[in-house]
Amino acid sequence: MKVVTSLTLSQVSEATDTSQACSEVLMSGKSTGITIEGKILEAAIQVDGHRYLLFVTDDVIFEELLTILLFDSAQGIVDAITIGHAYASGYFENLEVSADSVKFTFIGNLTWTVKVLTSPTLKLPFSDPPGVSRPLKLIKHIDISHQLSTSK
């Protein structure tokens, strides 16, 4: 896995009282036709030749959510995870990319680890850490965990 700058977002609509901002995913400045919820692309990580992890926030003070999307250039958004909750404020920081995982800090003193699974697996109820939500699906392509950070 590696950090890339070829993926960017182009804002399609602003956030309202009842909806998030929406942005289109661009590859090398060209339209993909894929629109996602979110405003700021915090990081884009290339997983392999056609899959990318996108880390997206909404730029909302005191209620920041981090959405992690698995984007496939042929299929669009394959999986999604959201971290955060009402009145929680966090900053996406301390990004570390290795061959098989991505680590970062967000909300509190937690280090999050994201891994893209080699094949889809059954998603068990309540198997994600507190503060993590996913769309209702039977399978998952992304695994996430966290631990208390040892650095300050």
RODONU-29357 format. One record per residue: residue number from 1; residue in three letters; z, x, y of N, C-alpha, C in turn. Coordinates in steps of 0.05 Angstrom, whole numbers, plus 32768, in hexadecimal, padded with zeros to 4 digits. Layout:
% residues N
{NUM; 'ala'; {Z; X; Y}; {Z; X; Y}; {Z; X; Y}}
...
This chain:
% residues 152
{1; 'met'; {8000; 8011; 7FE8}; {8000; 8000; 8000}; {8000; 8012; 8019}}
{2; 'lys'; {7FF3; 8007; 802E}; {7FF3; 8017; 8047}; {7FF0; 8004; 805F}}
{3; 'val'; {7FFB; 800C; 8075}; {7FF9; 7FFD; 808E}; {7FDC; 7FFF; 8098}}
{4; 'val'; {7FD1; 7FE9; 80A1}; {7FB6; 7FE8; 80AC}; {7FB6; 7FDB; 80C8}}
{5; 'thr'; {7FA2; 7FE2; 80D8}; {7F9F; 7FD6; 80F2}; {7F85; 7FC5; 80F4}}
{6; 'ser'; {7F77; 7FC3; 80DE}; {7F5E; 7FB4; 80DE}; {7F62; 7F96; 80DE}}
{7; 'leu'; {7F7A; 7F8D; 80D7}; {7F80; 7F70; 80D8}; {7F8F; 7F6A; 80F2}}
{8; 'thr'; {7F86; 7F56; 8100}; {7F93; 7F4D; 8119}; {7F94; 7F2F; 811A}}
{9; 'leu'; {7FA2; 7F24; 812E}; {7FA3; 7F07; 8132}; {7F97; 7F00; 814D}}
{10; 'ser'; {7F8A; 7EE9; 814D}; {7F80; 7EDE; 8166}; {7F8C; 7EC2; 8169}}
{11; 'gln'; {7F9C; 7EBE; 817E}; {7FAA; 7EA5; 8181}; {7F97; 7E8E; 8185}}
{12; 'val'; {7F9C; 7E78; 8175}; {7F8B; 7E60; 8176}; {7F99; 7E4B; 8187}}
{13; 'ser'; {7FB4; 7E48; 8183}; {7FC3; 7E34; 8192}; {7FDF; 7E3E; 8197}}
{14; 'glu'; {7FEB; 7E36; 81AD}; {8007; 7E3C; 81B5}; {801A; 7E2B; 81A5}}
{15; 'ala'; {8033; 7E34; 81A3}; {8048; 7E24; 8196}; {804E; 7E0D; 81A8}}
{16; 'thr'; {8056; 7DF7; 819C}; {8060; 7DDF; 81AA}; {807C; 7DD9; 81A1}}
{17; 'asp'; {8087; 7DC3; 81AB}; {80A2; 7DBB; 81A3}; {80A4; 7DB5; 8185}}
{18; 'thr'; {808D; 7DAE; 8179}; {808D; 7DA5; 815D}; {807C; 7DB6; 814B}}
{19; 'ser'; {806F; 7DCB; 8155}; {805E; 7DDB; 8143}; {805E; 7DF8; 814C}}
{20; 'gln'; {8058; 7E09; 8138}; {8056; 7E26; 813D}; {803B; 7E2D; 814A}}
{21; 'ala'; {803A; 7E44; 8157}; {8021; 7E4E; 8160}; {800F; 7E54; 8148}}
{22; 'cys'; {7FF5; 7E52; 814C}; {7FE2; 7E57; 8137}; {7FCF; 7E6E; 813F}}
{23; 'ser'; {7FC7; 7E7F; 812C}; {7FB6; 7E95; 8132}; {7FA1; 7E98; 811C}}
{24; 'glu'; {7F8A; 7EA3; 8123}; {7F76; 7EA9; 810F}; {7F79; 7EC6; 8106}}
{25; 'val'; {7F75; 7ECB; 80EC}; {7F75; 7EE7; 80E2}; {7F5A; 7EF3; 80E6}}
{26; 'leu'; {7F59; 7F0A; 80F3}; {7F40; 7F19; 80F7}; {7F41; 7F33; 80E6}}
{27; 'met'; {7F2A; 7F39; 80DA}; {7F27; 7F52; 80CB}; {7F13; 7F63; 80DB}}
{28; 'ser'; {7F1C; 7F7A; 80E4}; {7F0B; 7F8C; 80F4}; {7EFF; 7F7D; 810C}}
{29; 'gly'; {7F0E; 7F6B; 8118}; {7F05; 7F5C; 812F}; {7EF3; 7F44; 8128}}
{30; 'lys'; {7EED; 7F3F; 810F}; {7EDC; 7F29; 8107}; {7EEC; 7F12; 80FB}}
{31; 'ser'; {7EE3; 7EFA; 8100}; {7EF0; 7EE2; 80F7}; {7EF0; 7EE0; 80D9}}
{32; 'thr'; {7F07; 7ED8; 80CE}; {7F09; 7ED3; 80B1}; {7F08; 7EB5; 80AB}}
{33; 'gly'; {7F0C; 7EA5; 80C0}; {7F0D; 7E88; 80BD}; {7F28; 7E7E; 80B3}}
{34; 'ile'; {7F3C; 7E91; 80B0}; {7F56; 7E8A; 80A7}; {7F69; 7E87; 80BF}}
{35; 'thr'; {7F76; 7E70; 80C1}; {7F89; 7E6B; 80D6}; {7FA5; 7E6A; 80CA}}
{36; 'ile'; {7FB8; 7E78; 80D7}; {7FD3; 7E78; 80CD}; {7FE6; 7E70; 80E3}}
{37; 'glu'; {7FFF; 7E68; 80DB}; {8013; 7E63; 80EF}; {8020; 7E7D; 80F6}}
{38; 'gly'; {8023; 7E82; 8110}; {802F; 7E9B; 811A}; {8020; 7EA5; 8131}}
{39; 'lys'; {802C; 7EB8; 8140}; {8021; 7EC2; 8159}; {801E; 7EE0; 8159}}
{40; 'ile'; {8032; 7EEF; 814F}; {8032; 7F0C; 8151}; {8030; 7F18; 8135}}
{41; 'leu'; {801C; 7F29; 8131}; {8019; 7F38; 8118}; {802A; 7F51; 811A}}
{42; 'glu'; {8041; 7F50; 810D}; {8053; 7F67; 810E}; {8049; 7F7F; 80FE}}
{43; 'ala'; {803C; 7F79; 80E7}; {8030; 7F8F; 80D7}; {801D; 7F82; 80C3}}
{44; 'ala'; {8009; 7F93; 80BC}; {7FF6; 7F8B; 80A6}; {7FF5; 7FA2; 8093}}
{45; 'ile'; {7FFA; 7F9C; 8079}; {7FFC; 7FB0; 8064}; {7FE6; 7FAA; 8050}}
{46; 'gln'; {7FD5; 7FBE; 804B}; {7FC0; 7FBB; 8037}; {7FCD; 7FC0; 801B}}
{47; 'val'; {7FCA; 7FAC; 800A}; {7FD6; 7FAE; 7FEF}; {7FC2; 7FBB; 7FDC}}
{48; 'asp'; {7FA8; 7FB2; 7FDD}; {7F93; 7FBD; 7FCE}; {7F79; 7FB9; 7FDD}}
{49; 'gly'; {7F62; 7FB9; 7FCF}; {7F48; 7FB7; 7FDD}; {7F43; 7F9D; 7FEB}}
{50; 'his'; {7F51; 7F88; 7FE4}; {7F4B; 7F6E; 7FF0}; {7F64; 7F5E; 7FF8}}
{51; 'arg'; {7F7C; 7F68; 7FF2}; {7F95; 7F59; 7FF8}; {7FA6; 7F68; 800D}}
{52; 'tyr'; {7FB2; 7F58; 801E}; {7FC3; 7F63; 8034}; {7FDC; 7F52; 8037}}
{53; 'leu'; {7FF2; 7F5F; 803E}; {800A; 7F51; 8046}; {800A; 7F50; 8065}}
{54; 'leu'; {800E; 7F38; 8070}; {800F; 7F34; 808D}; {802C; 7F2C; 8094}}
{55; 'phe'; {8038; 7F3A; 80A7}; {8053; 7F34; 80B1}; {8050; 7F28; 80CC}}
{56; 'val'; {8056; 7F0E; 80CF}; {8050; 7EFF; 80E7}; {8069; 7EF2; 80F3}}
{57; 'thr'; {806C; 7EF3; 810D}; {8082; 7EE5; 811A}; {8077; 7ED2; 812F}}
{58; 'asp'; {8089; 7EC1; 813A}; {8080; 7EAC; 814D}; {8087; 7EB2; 816A}}
{59; 'asp'; {8096; 7EC8; 816F}; {809E; 7ECE; 818B}; {80AF; 7EB8; 8197}}
{60; 'val'; {80C3; 7EAE; 8187}; {80D5; 7E99; 8190}; {80F1; 7EA6; 8192}}
{61; 'ile'; {80FC; 7EA6; 81AA}; {8116; 7EB2; 81AE}; {812C; 7EA1; 81A1}}
{62; 'phe'; {813E; 7EAE; 8193}; {8155; 7EA2; 8186}; {814F; 7E92; 816D}}
{63; 'glu'; {8136; 7E90; 8165}; {812F; 7E82; 814C}; {8116; 7E8F; 8140}}
{64; 'glu'; {8117; 7EA9; 813F}; {8100; 7EB8; 8134}; {80FE; 7EB5; 8116}}
{65; 'leu'; {80E6; 7EAF; 810D}; {80E1; 7EAF; 80F0}; {80CD; 7EC4; 80EA}}
{66; 'leu'; {80CF; 7ED1; 80D3}; {80BB; 7EE4; 80CA}; {80AD; 7ED7; 80B2}}
{67; 'thr'; {8093; 7ED5; 80B5}; {8082; 7ECB; 809F}; {8073; 7EE2; 8093}}
{68; 'ile'; {8075; 7EE4; 8078}; {8067; 7EF8; 8069}; {8051; 7EEA; 805A}}
{69; 'leu'; {8038; 7EF2; 805F}; {8021; 7EE5; 8052}; {8012; 7EF9; 8040}}
{70; 'leu'; {800A; 7EF0; 8029}; {7FF9; 7F00; 8018}; {7FDD; 7EF5; 801D}}
{71; 'phe'; {7FCD; 7F06; 802B}; {7FB1; 7EFE; 8033}; {7F9E; 7F0C; 8021}}
{72; 'asp'; {7F8C; 7EFC; 8014}; {7F76; 7F07; 8004}; {7F5D; 7F02; 8013}}
{73; 'ser'; {7F4D; 7F17; 8017}; {7F35; 7F14; 8028}; {7F21; 7F01; 801C}}
{74; 'ala'; {7F22; 7EFC; 8001}; {7F10; 7EE9; 7FF5}; {7F1C; 7ECD; 7FF2}}
{75; 'gln'; {7F36; 7ECB; 7FEF}; {7F43; 7EB1; 7FEA}; {7F53; 7EA6; 8001}}
{76; 'gly'; {7F58; 7EB6; 8015}; {7F69; 7EAD; 802C}; {7F86; 7EB2; 8026}}
{77; 'ile'; {7F98; 7EA0; 802F}; {7FB5; 7EA4; 802B}; {7FBC; 7E9C; 800F}}
{78; 'val'; {7FC7; 7EAE; 7FFF}; {7FCE; 7EA9; 7FE3}; {7FEB; 7EA2; 7FE0}}
{79; 'asp'; {7FFC; 7EAD; 7FF0}; {8019; 7EA8; 7FEE}; {8026; 7EAC; 8009}}
{80; 'ala'; {803D; 7EA0; 800D}; {804C; 7EA2; 8027}; {806A; 7EA1; 8022}}
{81; 'ile'; {8078; 7EB0; 8033}; {8096; 7EB0; 8033}; {809E; 7EAF; 8050}}
{82; 'thr'; {80B3; 7EA0; 8056}; {80BE; 7EA0; 8071}; {80DB; 7EA8; 806F}}
{83; 'ile'; {80E3; 7EBA; 8081}; {80FF; 7EC3; 8084}; {810A; 7EBA; 809E}}
{84; 'gly'; {8122; 7EAE; 809E}; {812E; 7EA5; 80B7}; {8139; 7E89; 80B6}}
{85; 'his'; {8148; 7E81; 80CB}; {8153; 7E67; 80CC}; {815A; 7E61; 80E9}}
{86; 'ala'; {8161; 7E48; 80EF}; {8167; 7E40; 810A}; {817D; 7E52; 8117}}
{87; 'tyr'; {8179; 7E59; 812F}; {818B; 7E69; 8140}; {818E; 7E85; 8136}}
{88; 'ala'; {817D; 7E8E; 8124}; {817E; 7EAA; 811B}; {816A; 7EBA; 812B}}
{89; 'ser'; {8172; 7ED0; 8135}; {8160; 7EE2; 8144}; {815D; 7EFC; 8135}}
{90; 'gly'; {8145; 7F05; 8132}; {8141; 7F1E; 8124}; {8129; 7F2D; 812F}}
{91; 'tyr'; {8129; 7F46; 8128}; {8113; 7F58; 812F}; {8108; 7F65; 8116}}
{92; 'phe'; {80EE; 7F66; 8114}; {80E1; 7F73; 80FE}; {80E1; 7F91; 8104}}
{93; 'glu'; {80F0; 7FA0; 80F4}; {80F3; 7FBD; 80FA}; {80F4; 7FCD; 80E0}}
{94; 'asn'; {80F3; 7FE8; 80E4}; {80F7; 7FFB; 80CE}; {80E5; 7FF7; 80B7}}
{95; 'leu'; {80CB; 7FF3; 80BC}; {80B7; 7FEF; 80A7}; {80B3; 8008; 8097}}
{96; 'glu'; {80B5; 8006; 807C}; {80B1; 801B; 8069}; {809E; 8011; 8054}}
{97; 'val'; {8087; 801F; 8051}; {8074; 8016; 803D}; {8072; 802B; 8027}}
{98; 'ser'; {8074; 8022; 800E}; {8071; 8034; 7FF7}; {805A; 802A; 7FE6}}
{99; 'ala'; {8056; 8037; 7FCF}; {803F; 802F; 7FBE}; {8041; 8013; 7FB3}}
{100; 'asp'; {805A; 8009; 7FAF}; {805D; 7FEF; 7FA2}; {806E; 7FDB; 7FB2}}
{101; 'ser'; {8078; 7FE2; 7FCA}; {8089; 7FD0; 7FD9}; {8089; 7FD6; 7FF6}}
{102; 'val'; {8093; 7FC2; 8005}; {8096; 7FC5; 8022}; {80B3; 7FBE; 8029}}
{103; 'lys'; {80C1; 7FCF; 8038}; {80DC; 7FCB; 8040}; {80DD; 7FC9; 805F}}
{104; 'phe'; {80EF; 7FB8; 8069}; {80F3; 7FB4; 8085}; {810D; 7FA7; 808B}}
{105; 'thr'; {8116; 7FA7; 80A4}; {812E; 7F99; 80AB}; {8126; 7F81; 80BD}}
{106; 'phe'; {8135; 7F6B; 80BA}; {8131; 7F53; 80C9}; {8149; 7F41; 80C6}}
{107; 'ile'; {8154; 7F38; 80DC}; {816B; 7F26; 80DD}; {8184; 7F33; 80CF}}
{108; 'gly'; {8197; 7F3A; 80DF}; {81B0; 7F45; 80D4}; {81AC; 7F61; 80CB}}
{109; 'asn'; {81BE; 7F6A; 80BB}; {81BE; 7F85; 80B1}; {81B3; 7F86; 8094}}
{110; 'leu'; {819B; 7F7A; 8091}; {818F; 7F78; 8076}; {8175; 7F87; 8075}}
{111; 'thr'; {8171; 7F95; 805F}; {8157; 7FA2; 8059}; {8149; 7F91; 8044}}
{112; 'trp'; {8132; 7F88; 804C}; {8122; 7F76; 803A}; {810D; 7F87; 802B}}
{113; 'thr'; {8108; 7F80; 8012}; {80F3; 7F8E; 8003}; {80E0; 7F78; 7FF8}}
{114; 'val'; {80C6; 7F7D; 7FFD}; {80B1; 7F6B; 7FF5}; {809F; 7F7A; 7FE1}}
{115; 'lys'; {8099; 7F6D; 7FCB}; {8087; 7F78; 7FB7}; {8071; 7F64; 7FB1}}
{116; 'val'; {8058; 7F6D; 7FAF}; {8043; 7F5B; 7FA6}; {8041; 7F5E; 7F88}}
{117; 'leu'; {8043; 7F48; 7F7A}; {8043; 7F48; 7F5D}; {8027; 7F4E; 7F52}}
{118; 'thr'; {8026; 7F5B; 7F3B}; {800C; 7F62; 7F2F}; {7FFD; 7F49; 7F25}}
{119; 'ser'; {800C; 7F34; 7F1E}; {8000; 7F1B; 7F17}; {8013; 7F04; 7F1F}}
{120; 'pro'; {8009; 7EED; 7F25}; {801A; 7ED7; 7F2D}; {802F; 7ED1; 7F18}}
{121; 'thr'; {8048; 7ECA; 7F21}; {805D; 7EC4; 7F0E}; {8069; 7EA8; 7F16}}
{122; 'leu'; {8077; 7E9D; 7F03}; {8084; 7E83; 7F08}; {809A; 7E86; 7F1D}}
{123; 'lys'; {809A; 7E74; 7F30}; {80AF; 7E75; 7F45}; {80C6; 7E63; 7F3C}}
{124; 'leu'; {80DD; 7E70; 7F38}; {80F4; 7E61; 7F30}; {8103; 7E56; 7F49}}
{125; 'pro'; {810E; 7E3E; 7F47}; {811C; 7E33; 7F5E}; {8135; 7E45; 7F65}}
{126; 'phe'; {813A; 7E47; 7F7E}; {8152; 7E55; 7F89}; {8153; 7E73; 7F81}}
{127; 'ser'; {813C; 7E7F; 7F7B}; {813B; 7E9B; 7F73}; {8138; 7EAE; 7F8B}}
{128; 'asp'; {8131; 7EA3; 7FA2}; {812E; 7EB4; 7FBA}; {8149; 7EB7; 7FC8}}
{129; 'pro'; {814C; 7ECD; 7FD7}; {8165; 7ED1; 7FE6}; {8169; 7EBB; 7FFB}}
{130; 'pro'; {8182; 7EB7; 8004}; {8187; 7EA3; 801A}; {8177; 7EAA; 8033}}
{131; 'gly'; {816D; 7E96; 8040}; {815D; 7E9A; 8058}; {8140; 7E9C; 8053}}
{132; 'val'; {8137; 7E9C; 803A}; {811B; 7E9E; 8033}; {8111; 7E83; 802A}}
{133; 'ser'; {80FA; 7E7B; 8034}; {80EE; 7E62; 802B}; {80D0; 7E68; 8024}}
{134; 'arg'; {80C6; 7E57; 8013}; {80AA; 7E59; 800A}; {809E; 7E3D; 8009}}
{135; 'pro'; {8083; 7E3B; 800A}; {8077; 7E21; 8005}; {807D; 7E18; 7FE8}}
{136; 'leu'; {807C; 7DFE; 7FE3}; {8081; 7DF4; 7FC8}; {8069; 7DFB; 7FB6}}
{137; 'lys'; {806D; 7E0E; 7FA5}; {8059; 7E16; 7F91}; {8068; 7E1D; 7F77}}
{138; 'leu'; {8059; 7E1E; 7F61}; {8065; 7E25; 7F48}; {8064; 7E43; 7F42}}
{139; 'ile'; {8052; 7E51; 7F51}; {804F; 7E6E; 7F4C}; {8053; 7E7D; 7F66}}
{140; 'lys'; {8058; 7E97; 7F62}; {805B; 7EA9; 7F79}; {804C; 7EC2; 7F74}}
{141; 'his'; {8042; 7ECE; 7F8A}; {8034; 7EE8; 7F89}; {8044; 7EFE; 7F97}}
{142; 'ile'; {8059; 7EF6; 7FA5}; {806A; 7F09; 7FB4}; {8087; 7F06; 7FAB}}
{143; 'asp'; {8094; 7F1C; 7FA7}; {80B1; 7F1C; 7FA1}; {80C0; 7F28; 7FB9}}
{144; 'ile'; {80D7; 7F1D; 7FBF}; {80E6; 7F27; 7FD6}; {8104; 7F29; 7FCE}}
{145; 'ser'; {8111; 7F3D; 7FD9}; {812D; 7F41; 7FD4}; {8139; 7F4E; 7FED}}
{146; 'his'; {8153; 7F4F; 7FEF}; {8160; 7F5D; 8006}; {817A; 7F6A; 7FFD}}
{147; 'gln'; {8182; 7F7D; 800D}; {819C; 7F8A; 8009}; {81A8; 7F91; 8024}}
{148; 'leu'; {81C1; 7F94; 8025}; {81CF; 7F9C; 803D}; {81C6; 7FB8; 8046}}
{149; 'ser'; {81BE; 7FBB; 805F}; {81B5; 7FD5; 8069}; {81CC; 7FE8; 806A}}
{150; 'thr'; {81C6; 8001; 8064}; {81DB; 8016; 8066}; {81DA; 8024; 8081}}
{151; 'ser'; {81C3; 8022; 808E}; {81C0; 8030; 80A9}; {81C6; 801C; 80BF}}
{152; 'lys'; {81CC; 8026; 80D7}; {81D1; 8015; 80ED}; {81BC; 8016; 8102}}
